[in-house]
């Protein structure tokens, strides 16, 4: 098995049934609220298309979700370890503090013990958890049109340089570099499989990536270099269209993407990306099949490189390419996400058998 957890449908049934067999083994992240919960949470159940499931609390936090205040997913770890409980309580009481090792020592705790305890329970350190919470506050302020200085204070960064550095590590550029009048503008799009960054001009979508993709920062840097004075914050019509089409896709209503796309790559890469867009939803192809499709059967490795270089996820469906042996192979958005996308698209297969598949571009 590639994954220890059951599939999305089984976990969603467990959520509806409040099945305690998965308590502590899986968590549900709800896109519409930005909250993650235990599967036994008594709160009103979200729609399945608004849920994604993760194995650890750390993975939920890294994806930008906050802990639910009804089912308290952090509480089990806090009860098991008094140190964890005390530090989590301190974090809730003083979200304005830019937590450091000095603060932890001042509270009387051993740094190495705290580090091991948090890594064991959450897959991240206490300081990483505190930093992630602060960064999300800042990003939300910026994406809502707030000023950089306001975002810095909302994120509880004492210095502008520290906030710019943290922002740059995620997006590859300082927040001040994102102006409101740039020719390319970046915005966030929430999906059931995690937040995405969309970058578009007035006429075309240039980038669409999950925010946790490791290559995102370098991709944004390339766009910055190609389009002086760089990327701004905000939305053009292609981003609005992309968000509407993604909403229909995840709701199971349509797999048709007609947002105009701008391809940044060689002629060979563009041929590969067009071939990817010809794969009907619910079907997969191997790298060698793509190579034959573009009339270059010896270029299997080059096809794989072009596939990995794609920076418009979902709409250029590189997730539909698998290994010759049927394995999922690599995917920049994570293998768990690739598997889920393939599962989602199975429901579209019957529709495309009755109606000819079409995609623009």
N, C-alpha and C positions, 0 to 999 in steps of 0.2 A: 504493500500500500504506500502511496505517495504521501498521504496525510493521515494523522492519527484521528482527527475529528470526523464525525459523519458529515454527509453533504448538507447543503443549505436547507433543503426541505426537511430533513430529519431534525436539524437543530431548531428550525422554526416551530415544528410540532412540539419539541421539548419546551420551547418558550411558552407556547400556548397552554401546555399542560403543567407548566411550572415544575418540570421534572428535575428533582434534586440530584439525580444521578450525574448530572453534568455540572453541578455546583462546584465552582473552583477550577473546572476543567475547560470551560468555554464561557465567553462573554459576548453579549450582543451590543453592537454599536448602532445607534439610530441616527441616520443622516439628518432627518428633519429637525431634531432637537439638539444634536451635538453631544448627546449623553450616551454613556455606556452603562450596562446593567448586568446583574446576575440573571441567569435564565429563570430563576424563581421569583423575580421581581413582581410585586403585586400591582404595579402600575398598569394602566390601559395599554393593550398590546398594539404595537405599530404594525403597519402593513408590511408584508414580506419583502416588497421591493425597496423598502426603506431600511432594511436590516442587513448588516454584515456581521460575521462572527469571527472572533479572534481567540487564540488560545491563552493569552496572558494579559494581565492588566497593563503591563508595560507596552504591549503592542497597541492597545486601545489608546493609551495616553499619547504615544508617539504619533498616532494617526490624527491627533487633535481632539479627542473626545474627553468630556469631563465625567467624573463619577456621579452616578445617580444618588440623589439625596433621600430616596425612599428605600432602596435595597442595600445601599452602602457597600459596594463591592470591595472597598478597601478595608472594611471592618474586620473581616476574617483574619487577614494578615496582622492587623493591629491588635486583635485579641490574642493571637498566638505569640506575639513579641511585644512586650511593653515598650521597648525603645521605639519601634515602628509606630505604635499607637501615639506615643507622646509627640513624636516629630510630625506626624500627619496632623495632629491637633494644633500644633504650633504653626504649621503651614496654613491651615484654615483660618487661624486667629490673626495671623500677620501676613496676608498675601502681598502687602506692600513692600516687604523686606526683599532685598536682593540677597538671597541666602548664600552663604559662603561657608567654608570649613571653619572659619573663626566663630561663626554663630553656633555651629553644631558643638564645638568645643566649649563655648561659653555656657551651653546648656548642660555640660557635664558628661558628654558622650564621647566614646572612643571612635575616632574617624574610621579606622579599619573595620571595626565591628559593625558600625552603621552601614558602611559600604557593602559589606558581605550580606547583611540582612536584607537590605533593599534589593540587591541584585538577585538574591535567592527568591524573594517573594514576588518581585515585579519585573525583573529583567532589566532594571535601570537603577541608578543610584538616586539617593534622595535629592542631591543637587541637580541632577538631570531632570528629575520630576518637577522640581521647583522652576527650573529654567523653561521647561516646555510649557508650563502653565502661563508664565509671564509672556512668552513669545506669542502665544495664541491671542492674548489680550491685545498685544500690539498690532498683530496682523489684522484682527477684526476691526480695529480702529482705522487703520489705513485703508482697508478695502471698503469701509463705509464712508470714505471721503475725508477722514480726519487728517490733521497735520502730523508731520513726523514728530515734532516735539510733544504733541498730545499722545501719540502712539507710544513714544518712549516712556512717558510718565504712566500711562495705562499699564505698560508692561513692567513697571517698577524698575527700570534701568536708571541707575544714578547718573551715568554718563552717556552722552550721545554717541560716542565712539563705540562703546560696548554694545549698544543697541544696533548700530549700523553693522558691526562685525557679526552679530548673531543673525541679523536679517540676511546679510550677504552669504553666510554659510548655507542657508536654505535656498535662497533664490539666485545667488550668484551676483547680486548687485546691491548697492546700498539703497535704503529707502528713498533718499533724496534724489537718486537717479531716476526715479519713476515719476515723471512729470504728468500733468493733466492734458498737455497739448501735444504729446508725441504722436508720431505717425503709427506706431504700434502701441497697443494698450493691453495690459494684463489684468485679468480678473479671476476670481475663484468661482468654480461651479461645484456644487455639492452633488454627489451621487451615492447610491447605496453601497458602492464598493470603495468609498473614500473620496475626499475632496480632490478636485483637479484644478490645474492652472490652465487658463485659455489665454492665448495672445492673438489678437487680430488687428488688421488694418481696417480701413473703412470699407474695403471690398472683399477681403479674404481672411480665412483663419490660417494662422501661421504655426501655431503650436497648441497641442492639447495633451497634457500629461498628468498622471497622478502625482500628487504633491510629494509622495515619498519615493519617487523614482530617483535613483542615485545620480543619473545623468542629467537631471533637470537643470541644475545650476550651470553646467557647461553648455547645455542647449540654449539657455537664456543669454549667456555671454556671447554666443555666436550671433544670435539675433541682434543683440545690442551693437555688435561690431558692424553688422550688415546695414543697419538702419540708423545712422546718426540723426538726431541726438540720442537715440536709444529708445527704451521701452518706457511707457508711462503707465499710470494706473487708470482704470476705467474700462468702458465697454463701447464697442462698435456693433453694428447690426449683425455681423457674422457670429459674434459671441452669443448674442441673444438667440439667434437661430440655432446655434449648436446646443445651447442649454435646452431649448424646446425639443429638439430632436433626441437628445440624450434622455430627457424625461419620458418621452414616448417609448424609447428603446427599453429602458429599465421597467417601465410599466407593462411591457409585453405587447404594446400596441403597434409598433412599427420598427423595422430594422433598416429603414430607408434613410440615408444621410445625403442631403443635397446642399449642405453648407459649402460654399465655394472655398476650395483649399489652395494654399500657396505652398508648393513643394520646393524646399531648399536642399538641393542635392544635384549630383551628376545626372547625366542623361540615363545611364544604366540604373541608378537608384530610382529615378522616376518611373522607369519601365517596370521595375519590381513592385513599386508601391501601387501602380495602376493594376498590376496583376493581382495584388492582394485584394484590391477593391472589387475584383471580378469573382472572388470566392463567395458563393452564396452563404448566408448565415445558416448555421447548423451543419456546415461541412468544413473539412480541414484539408490541407494540402501539405506535402513534404517540400523541403527546399529543392530537391531534384525536380519535382513536378513544376514548381514555379520556374526553375531554370529552363525547362522544356517549353513552358508556356510563353516565355519571352524570346524563344528561338535561340537560346544559348545553353544547351544541355550540359556543357562542361563547366559552367560557372556556378556550381552548387555553393561553394564557399563564399563567393562574392555575393550571391543571393542572401546567404545567412548574414553577412556583414550589413548589407543594405536593409535587411529586415530589422536588425538591431539598431540601425541608425534612424529609423522612422521616429518622428517626433509629433505625430498626430495620432494618438492612440484611439482605438475603437473605430474611428471613421476610416482609417487606413488599418485594416484588421490584421496586424501582425500576430495577434493571439490565435489566429486560425491556422498558423503554420506549426506543424509538429515534426518530430523526428521520423526518419524512414521506418523505424521499428514501432512507431505509434506512441512513443513517449512524448511528454509535454515539452521537453527541452527548456531552454532558458526563456525568460520573459522579464523585461525591465520592470514591469509592474508587480512582479512576484508570481510564483507558480500557483499559489492559492487563488490569486485573482484570475489568472489565465484559465484555470479549471472552472471557476465560477462563470466566466464569460461564455465558455463553450456550453456549459449547462443551460445558461439563460437562452442561448441561441437555438437550442434544440426545439424550443416551442415555435420558432419561426419557420422551421424546415417544412412543415406540412403546408404552410401558407405559400411558400415559394414554389412548391410543387404544383400548386393550382394556378399561381400567378407568376409570370416571368419576373425574375429578379432584376432590379434596376438600381443603379447608383449613378449619380452625376459625376462628371469629371473624368 
